[in-house]
Amino acid sequence: MAMLQKLTLLFPLWMLISAAFALFNPAWFISLNQGSTVVFILAFVMLCMGLTLTVDDFRRIARMPKAVVTGFVGQYAIMPLLAWGIATVLDLPVHFAVGLILVGCCPGGTASNLVSYIAKADVALSVVMTVCSTLAAIVLTPLLTQLFAGTLVPVDTWMLFTQTLQVVILPVALGITFNHWFPNTVQRIMPFAPLLAVIGVCIICATVFAGQAEGIRSYIGELILATALLHAGGFFLGYGLAKLFNHDESSMRTISIEVGMQNSGLAIVLSKQAFPLLPLAPVVGAISVLMHSLLGSLLAVIWRQKS
């Protein structure tokens, strides 16, 4: 079990390796870029998240409402506005601007729970915040994408709504239900779930990298700058917002991580489905996964040493 945990903690390394392989050996992954393969992989990742949750996790919301609300506001106020601002200031091409805005409008990523653990933050709070932002995504992600990206391209809000329902809410609900009715089986599966989720996200990103390898190599500097600014800004502003409302250090770290780390895998799937005429839009989500994993892990290690 210790080995599984160590392999999971090396998430950024696996991301770098899979991204490099996909960029320089795209033929290995190109077949996965057909049909609904990526959608099914993301649904599996969200199912793994659902398996880690219980009804008690939702009861915790009542015991920590202030922290949850602070993180929720940071997630859906700071990140979409920050993404739109960065896209505007950097004058990104439309496909990258839409991709970045969609990343900013997505809920907190499941990797935030892992990074909170490394940072010695409040993991229970991180889980509750991820659940809350994920459940709200079914409405807020389409609406905020319409608000901030609607001036750039037509946004099919209903498609975003149905896709979010299919690849987020249903798999998570299935995982929670399975955990409730078959707890013993889930306990046997649980040690493997985080690592399987990591592998799933790496495959999703590698698939996108392989499909658009030439475009990524051409714009890699621009993409790294935009996503680095987005996630670093999310970490910084999330921490500042939490400090403004006088949260304790553990909660401030958790809120910072939750705001700064997005469900970029969801952004990849949604951009592929909702913006088929912008084939480079999903690339931003793939770079985003890599960037927030690296920055989040670095920040977590710094905080862990401080503790």
C-alpha positions, -999 to 999 in steps of 0.1 A, spaced: 0 0 0 29 24 8 42 18 -27 9 26 -43 8 59 -23 44 68 -34 35 61 -71 4 83 -67 25 112 -52 47 111 -83 17 124 -104 37 154 -119 65 130 -130 40 107 -147 24 138 -164 58 150 -177 67 115 -190 34 109 -207 34 144 -222 69 140 -236 60 106 -251 29 119 -267 46 150 -282 74 130 -298 56 97 -304 21 107 -311 13 75 -330 13 57 -297 -18 76 -285 -35 88 -316 -60 59 -318 -74 69 -284 -83 103 -298 -112 88 -317 -149 86 -306 -158 88 -270 -127 72 -255 -115 103 -237 -150 108 -223 -152 73 -209 -117 77 -193 -127 109 -176 -160 93 -164 -138 65 -149 -116 91 -131 -147 108 -116 -160 74 -106 -128 68 -87 -134 101 -69 -169 91 -61 -156 59 -45 -136 80 -20 -168 98 -8 -194 89 18 -226 105 30 -206 117 61 -185 139 37 -216 159 29 -225 162 66 -192 179 71 -204 209 51 -227 219 80 -197 219 103 -174 241 82 -197 264 62 -175 295 62 -145 277 48 -165 259 21 -183 292 10 -149 310 9 -134 283 -13 -166 281 -35 -166 319 -41 -129 318 -49 -134 289 -73 -161 304 -93 -153 342 -90 -115 343 -91 -107 316 -117 -131 325 -145 -123 362 -142 -86 356 -140 -87 333 -171 -106 359 -191 -82 386 -180 -51 366 -189 -65 357 -223 -73 393 -229 -40 408 -218 -19 382 -236 -42 386 -267 -44 348 -271 -58 333 -303 -95 325 -300 -89 287 -296 -65 292 -267 -86 319 -251 -117 297 -251 -97 268 -238 -82 289 -210 -116 304 -200 -131 269 -200 -104 257 -176 -111 287 -154 -148 279 -153 -144 243 -143 -147 230 -107 -118 221 -85 -97 191 -96 -95 158 -77 -57 162 -76 -63 190 -51 -72 164 -25 -39 147 -30 -19 180 -29 -37 190 2 -26 158 18 11 165 8 8 201 21 -5 189 55 -36 210 49 -72 200 57 -79 170 34 -115 166 47 -122 202 38 -106 198 4 -128 168 -4 -160 187 7 -150 217 -14 -142 196 -44 -176 179 -41 -194 212 -38 -177 228 -68 -182 196 -88 -219 195 -81 -223 232 -89 -204 228 -121 -234 213 -139 -249 248 -138 -221 272 -132 -195 259 -158 -219 263 -188 -232 297 -175 -198 312 -168 -183 299 -201 -212 316 -219 -205 348 -199 -168 350 -205 -163 332 -238 -196 340 -255 -182 372 -269 -155 351 -287 -174 322 -301 -210 308 -299 -213 287 -268 -238 258 -267 -247 261 -230 -271 231 -232 -244 208 -246 -220 219 -218 -248 213 -193 -255 177 -205 -218 168 -209 -210 180 -174 -240 159 -161 -228 128 -180 -190 129 -172 -191 144 -137 -223 141 -117 -234 106 -128 -201 88 -123 -195 106 -89 -231 97 -78 -225 61 -89 -193 59 -69 -209 73 -38 -238 48 -42 -214 19 -46 -195 30 -15 -227 32 5 -241 -2 -5 -208 -22 -9 -184 -6 16 -163 -38 21 -157 -41 -16 -148 -4 -19 -123 -7 9 -105 -33 -10 -105 -12 -42 -97 21 -24 -59 18 -22 -58 15 -60 -84 42 -69 -61 73 -66 -34 58 -87 -59 46 -113 -73 82 -114 -38 95 -120 -32 71 -148 -65 81 -164 -57 118 -163 -22 111 -178 -38 91 -206 -64 119 -213 -36 145 -215 -13 123 -236 -42 117 -261 -47 155 -265 -10 161 -268 -7 134 -295 -37 147 -315 -23 183 -316 15 177 -312 25 201 -339 3 229 -326 16 224 -291 52 225 -302 45 257 -321 28 275 -292 43 258 -262 58 290 -247 25 309 -249 6 280 -234 30 276 -205 29 313 -197 -9 315 -198 -16 284 -177 12 293 -152 -3 327 -147 -37 312 -142 -28 286 -116 -2 307 -98 -27 335 -96 -54 311 -83 -31 298 -55 -21 333 -45 -55 349 -46 -72 319 -30 -48 321 -1 -53 359 1 -91 355 1 -89 329 29 -66 352 49 -90 381 44 -118 361 61 -95 350 90 -93 313 84 -67 292 102 -34 283 84 -46 248 75 -78 261 59 -60 288 41 -37 263 25 -66 241 15 -86 270 0 -55 281 -19 -50 247 -34 -86 242 -42 -89 275 -60 -57 271 -79 -62 235 -91 -89 229 -117 -105 199 -131 -87 204 -164 -96 169 -176 -132 181 -176 -121 211 -196 -105 189 -222 -136 168 -227 -160 197 -227 -139 217 -252 -137 187 -275 -174 182 -274 -186 218 -274 -161 235 -297 -154 210 -325 -144 239 -348 -116 249 -323 -94 217 -324 -66 234 -304 -89 245 -275 -84 211 -256 -46 216 -257 -49 243 -230 -66 219 -206 -38 194 -212 -11 220 -205 -31 231 -175 -31 196 -159 7 196 -162 11 231 -149 -12 230 -119 2 196 -109 38 209 -109 30 242 -92 6 226 -67 31 199 -58 59 225 -54 38 246 -31 27 216 -11 63 205 -5 72 241 6 43 241 30 50 206 43 86 216 51 73 247 69 50 225 91 
